[in-house]
Amino acid sequence: MANGLSNIVESGEAERLATGFVFTEGPLWHPDGYLLFVDIRRSQIFRLTPGEEPEIIRENSGESNGMTFDAQGQVVICEMVNRRVTRMESDGSYTPIAETSEGKRINRPNDVVLKSDGSLYFTNPGRDRLDPADVDLQYNSVHRIRPSGEVELIAPFEYPNGIAFSPDESVLYVANTRPGQYIVAYDLNADGDVVGVRHFADMPSEHANNGVPDGMKVDVEGRVYCTGPNGCWVFEPDGTLIGIIELPEYPANCGWGGEDNRTMYFTSNTSVYSLRMKTAGTRIPVV
């Protein structure tokens, strides 16, 4: 594989695990041995056990998008149309954990990541897609849900999408989808507060039909994987582009999984794919 990716990607080609969807997103590997993902356009959440057919576990999910676990191992979901972040309870109900920030209703939460202190950070784009009469926040943004339940602003942002931590959680990466296509790196102190911000990398796209900067994950060596134009872009921790992993369909998001956390799952338009990697991904810090 060209462009330095031969030292990163183990599989010869991507394996298609399931197909027939409209727009897949939000891949999340469950430690019980299955993958959760969404079909945004149909507002459905699926469970996919390797070697089996996917099954719908939730209908009418409010265009659910990014998912992660909270510190107790419960699934956390960004519901764009419902304009909230929820927690999936053991009885199958869904509890809102973020609907407002500092008294103002959030826009269309997109993706979410867990920090080891129990805080959840989520991206909140989509102000331009709301009825102006329904807009409370006059900007797109990144927010934190503290373990106490308090929701606070981390930073205004042009159009935030994917979000990920460096292995030591000293850097928070956020992908910008439009009008520019790039990744920003926020430097954090030990409390998870922003102490600096810098441009990490550009991901230029000629048109949205071949992908835009979207979902992100990081491996244990600190390399950043961001789905975008023509595939999944892989960067060194200093922002140097290693190469672009090409897939049969352009991917919107990616997620680590498998027993050794070396399988990367890609939600790619109508299908879900997997690739084996030579380096493991960072694990969600569930207690």
C-alpha positions as CSV (number, residue, x, y, z in Angstrom):
1,M,0.0,0.0,0.0
2,A,1.4,3.4,-1.0
3,N,2.1,6.6,0.8
4,G,3.5,5.0,4.0
5,L,0.2,3.2,4.8
6,S,1.8,-0.2,4.5
7,N,3.2,0.3,8.0
8,I,-0.3,1.0,9.3
9,V,-2.8,-1.0,7.4
10,E,-2.6,-4.8,7.7
11,S,-5.6,-5.9,5.5
12,G,-5.1,-6.1,1.7
13,E,-8.6,-4.7,1.1
14,A,-11.7,-3.6,3.1
15,E,-14.2,-6.2,4.0
16,R,-17.9,-5.2,3.5
17,L,-19.9,-6.4,6.5
18,A,-23.3,-5.1,5.6
19,T,-25.0,-3.0,3.0
20,G,-28.3,-1.6,1.8
21,F,-28.4,1.5,4.0
22,V,-28.9,5.2,3.1
23,F,-26.2,7.0,5.1
24,T,-24.4,5.1,7.9
25,E,-22.6,6.8,10.8
26,G,-21.6,6.5,14.4
27,P,-19.7,3.2,14.6
28,L,-19.2,2.0,18.2
29,W,-17.7,-1.4,19.1
30,H,-19.4,-2.9,22.2
31,P,-17.2,-5.1,24.4
32,D,-19.8,-7.8,24.2
33,G,-18.6,-8.4,20.7
34,Y,-20.8,-6.4,18.3
35,L,-20.9,-3.1,16.4
36,L,-23.5,-0.4,16.9
37,F,-24.0,2.1,14.1
38,V,-26.8,4.3,12.7
39,D,-28.6,5.0,9.5
40,I,-29.0,8.7,9.8
41,R,-31.6,9.2,7.1
42,R,-33.8,6.5,8.3
43,S,-33.3,7.4,12.0
44,Q,-32.4,3.8,12.9
45,I,-29.8,2.3,15.2
46,F,-28.4,-1.1,14.3
47,R,-26.5,-3.9,16.1
48,L,-24.1,-5.9,13.9
49,T,-22.5,-9.1,15.2
50,P,-19.7,-10.2,12.9
51,G,-20.9,-13.0,10.6
52,E,-24.6,-12.2,11.2
53,E,-27.2,-9.9,9.7
54,P,-27.6,-6.4,11.3
55,E,-30.7,-6.0,13.4
56,I,-32.5,-2.7,14.2
57,I,-32.5,-1.9,17.9
58,R,-34.1,1.5,17.7
59,E,-36.5,3.2,15.3
60,N,-37.3,7.0,15.2
61,S,-34.0,7.9,16.8
62,G,-34.1,11.6,15.8
63,E,-31.4,11.2,13.2
64,S,-28.9,9.8,15.7
65,N,-25.3,10.3,14.7
66,G,-22.1,9.9,16.8
67,M,-22.0,7.5,19.8
68,T,-19.6,6.6,22.6
69,F,-19.8,5.1,26.1
70,D,-20.0,7.1,29.4
71,A,-17.7,6.2,32.2
72,Q,-20.1,3.5,33.4
73,G,-20.2,1.8,30.0
74,Q,-23.6,3.0,29.0
75,V,-24.1,4.1,25.3
76,V,-24.3,7.9,24.7
77,I,-25.9,9.1,21.5
78,C,-26.0,12.4,19.7
79,E,-29.6,13.0,18.4
80,M,-29.5,15.7,15.8
81,V,-33.2,16.3,15.0
82,N,-34.1,15.9,18.7
83,R,-31.3,18.4,19.6
84,R,-30.0,16.5,22.5
85,V,-27.4,14.0,23.8
86,T,-28.9,11.0,25.4
87,R,-27.9,7.9,27.5
88,M,-29.2,4.5,26.6
89,E,-30.5,2.9,29.8
90,S,-30.5,-0.9,30.6
91,D,-34.3,-1.0,30.2
92,G,-34.1,0.4,26.7
93,S,-35.2,3.9,27.6
94,Y,-33.2,7.0,26.7
95,T,-32.3,9.7,29.2
96,P,-31.4,13.2,28.0
97,I,-28.0,14.3,29.4
98,A,-27.6,17.5,27.3
99,E,-30.3,19.7,25.8
100,T,-29.1,23.1,26.8
101,S,-25.8,24.8,27.6
102,E,-25.8,27.8,29.9
103,G,-29.5,28.1,29.6
104,K,-29.6,28.0,25.8
105,R,-30.9,25.1,23.7
106,I,-28.1,23.3,21.7
107,N,-28.2,23.1,17.9
108,R,-27.7,19.6,16.3
109,P,-25.2,17.6,18.3
110,N,-23.1,15.5,15.9
111,D,-20.3,13.5,17.6
112,V,-19.2,12.7,21.2
113,V,-16.1,11.4,23.0
114,L,-15.4,10.4,26.6
115,K,-12.5,11.7,28.7
116,S,-11.1,9.5,31.5
117,D,-12.4,11.9,34.2
118,G,-15.9,11.0,33.1
119,S,-16.5,14.2,31.1
120,L,-18.1,13.9,27.7
121,Y,-17.1,16.4,24.9
122,F,-19.5,16.8,21.9
123,T,-19.7,18.8,18.7
124,N,-22.7,21.0,18.1
125,P,-23.0,22.2,14.5
126,G,-26.1,22.8,12.4
127,R,-27.3,26.3,13.5
128,D,-27.8,27.1,9.8
129,R,-30.1,24.1,9.4
130,L,-32.5,25.3,12.0
131,D,-35.5,27.6,11.7
132,P,-34.1,31.0,12.7
133,A,-37.0,31.3,15.2
134,D,-35.7,28.1,17.0
135,V,-32.1,29.2,17.3
136,D,-30.9,29.9,20.8
137,L,-27.1,29.6,20.4
138,Q,-26.0,32.1,17.8
139,Y,-22.9,30.0,16.8
140,N,-21.8,26.4,16.3
141,S,-19.7,25.1,19.1
142,V,-18.0,22.4,21.1
143,H,-19.3,21.6,24.6
144,R,-18.4,19.5,27.7
145,I,-20.8,17.5,29.9
146,R,-19.2,17.3,33.3
147,P,-19.7,14.2,35.5
148,S,-22.0,16.5,37.6
149,G,-24.3,16.9,34.6
150,E,-23.3,20.5,34.0
151,V,-23.1,21.4,30.2
152,E,-20.6,24.1,29.4
153,L,-19.2,25.8,26.3
154,I,-15.6,24.7,25.4
155,A,-15.3,26.9,22.2
156,P,-17.3,28.4,19.4
157,F,-16.5,26.7,16.1
158,E,-17.1,27.2,12.4
159,Y,-18.8,23.8,11.7
160,P,-17.5,21.1,14.1
161,N,-18.0,17.5,13.3
162,G,-15.6,14.7,14.3
163,I,-13.9,14.8,17.7
164,A,-11.1,12.8,19.4
165,F,-8.5,12.9,22.1
166,S,-4.8,12.2,21.8
167,P,-3.7,9.1,23.8
168,D,-2.7,11.2,26.9
169,E,-5.8,13.4,26.5
170,S,-3.6,16.6,26.4
171,V,-5.0,17.4,22.9
172,L,-8.6,17.5,21.7
173,Y,-8.9,17.3,17.9
174,V,-12.0,18.7,16.1
175,A,-12.7,18.4,12.4
176,N,-14.3,21.3,10.5
177,T,-16.6,20.3,7.7
178,R,-17.3,23.6,6.0
179,P,-16.8,26.1,4.6
180,G,-13.1,25.3,5.0
181,Q,-12.0,21.7,5.5
182,Y,-9.4,21.3,8.3
183,I,-8.7,19.9,11.7
184,V,-8.1,22.0,14.8
185,A,-6.1,20.9,17.8
186,Y,-7.0,22.2,21.3
187,D,-4.3,21.9,23.9
188,L,-5.8,21.0,27.3
189,N,-4.6,21.2,30.9
190,A,-5.0,18.4,33.4
191,D,-8.6,19.6,34.2
192,G,-9.6,19.3,30.5
193,D,-9.8,23.1,30.0
194,V,-8.5,24.7,26.8
195,V,-5.2,26.4,27.2
196,G,-4.3,26.8,23.5
197,V,-5.5,26.2,20.0
198,R,-3.7,25.6,16.7
199,H,-4.3,24.5,13.2
200,F,-3.5,20.8,12.9
201,A,-4.1,19.9,9.2
202,D,-5.9,20.8,6.0
203,M,-8.2,18.3,4.3
204,P,-9.3,20.1,1.1
205,S,-12.3,18.8,-0.8
206,E,-13.4,19.9,-4.3
207,H,-17.1,18.9,-3.6
208,A,-19.0,17.1,-0.9
209,N,-19.8,14.2,-3.1
210,N,-16.4,12.6,-2.4
211,G,-16.4,13.4,1.4
212,V,-15.6,16.1,3.8
213,P,-13.7,16.1,7.1
214,D,-15.9,14.1,9.4
215,G,-15.4,11.3,12.0
216,M,-12.1,10.9,13.8
217,K,-10.2,8.4,15.9
218,V,-6.6,8.1,17.2
219,D,-4.3,5.1,17.6
220,V,-2.1,4.4,20.6
221,E,0.9,6.0,18.7
222,G,-1.0,9.2,18.5
223,R,-1.8,9.1,14.8
224,V,-5.0,10.8,13.8
225,Y,-7.5,9.1,11.4
226,C,-10.1,11.4,9.9
227,T,-12.6,10.4,7.3
228,G,-12.8,12.8,4.4
229,P,-12.3,13.4,0.7
230,N,-11.7,10.1,-1.1
231,G,-11.2,8.0,2.1
232,C,-9.7,8.1,5.6
233,W,-6.8,10.5,6.0
234,V,-4.1,9.4,8.4
235,F,-1.8,12.0,10.0
236,E,1.3,11.8,12.2
237,P,0.9,13.5,15.6
238,D,2.6,16.6,14.2
239,G,0.0,16.9,11.4
240,T,2.0,15.4,8.6
241,L,-0.2,13.5,6.2
242,I,0.9,9.8,5.9
243,G,-1.7,8.8,3.3
244,I,-5.3,8.3,2.5
245,I,-7.0,4.9,3.1
246,E,-9.2,4.4,0.1
247,L,-12.5,2.4,0.4
248,P,-15.1,1.2,-2.0
249,E,-17.4,4.1,-0.8
250,Y,-16.2,7.3,0.9
251,P,-16.5,6.9,4.7
252,A,-18.3,9.3,7.0
253,N,-16.9,7.9,10.3
254,C,-14.7,5.3,11.7
255,G,-14.3,3.4,15.0
256,W,-11.9,1.0,16.7
257,G,-13.0,-2.5,17.7
258,G,-12.4,-6.2,17.8
259,E,-10.9,-8.1,20.7
260,D,-7.5,-6.5,20.3
261,N,-8.8,-3.1,19.2
262,R,-6.9,-3.3,15.9
263,T,-9.9,-3.5,13.6
264,M,-11.1,-0.2,12.2
265,Y,-14.8,-0.1,11.3
266,F,-15.9,2.4,8.6
267,T,-19.5,3.6,8.1
268,S,-19.4,4.4,4.4
269,N,-22.6,5.7,2.8
270,T,-24.7,2.6,2.1
271,S,-22.4,0.0,3.7
272,V,-20.2,-0.8,6.7
273,Y,-16.6,-2.0,6.2
274,S,-13.7,-3.2,8.3
275,L,-9.9,-3.1,7.9
276,R,-7.3,-4.7,10.1
277,M,-4.6,-2.3,11.3
278,K,-1.1,-3.0,12.6
279,T,-1.5,-0.6,15.5
280,A,-4.3,-0.7,18.1
281,G,-6.6,2.2,18.6
282,T,-7.0,4.2,21.8
283,R,-9.7,2.6,24.0
284,I,-12.7,4.5,25.4
285,P,-11.9,4.9,29.1
286,V,-14.8,3.0,30.6
287,V,-14.4,2.1,34.3
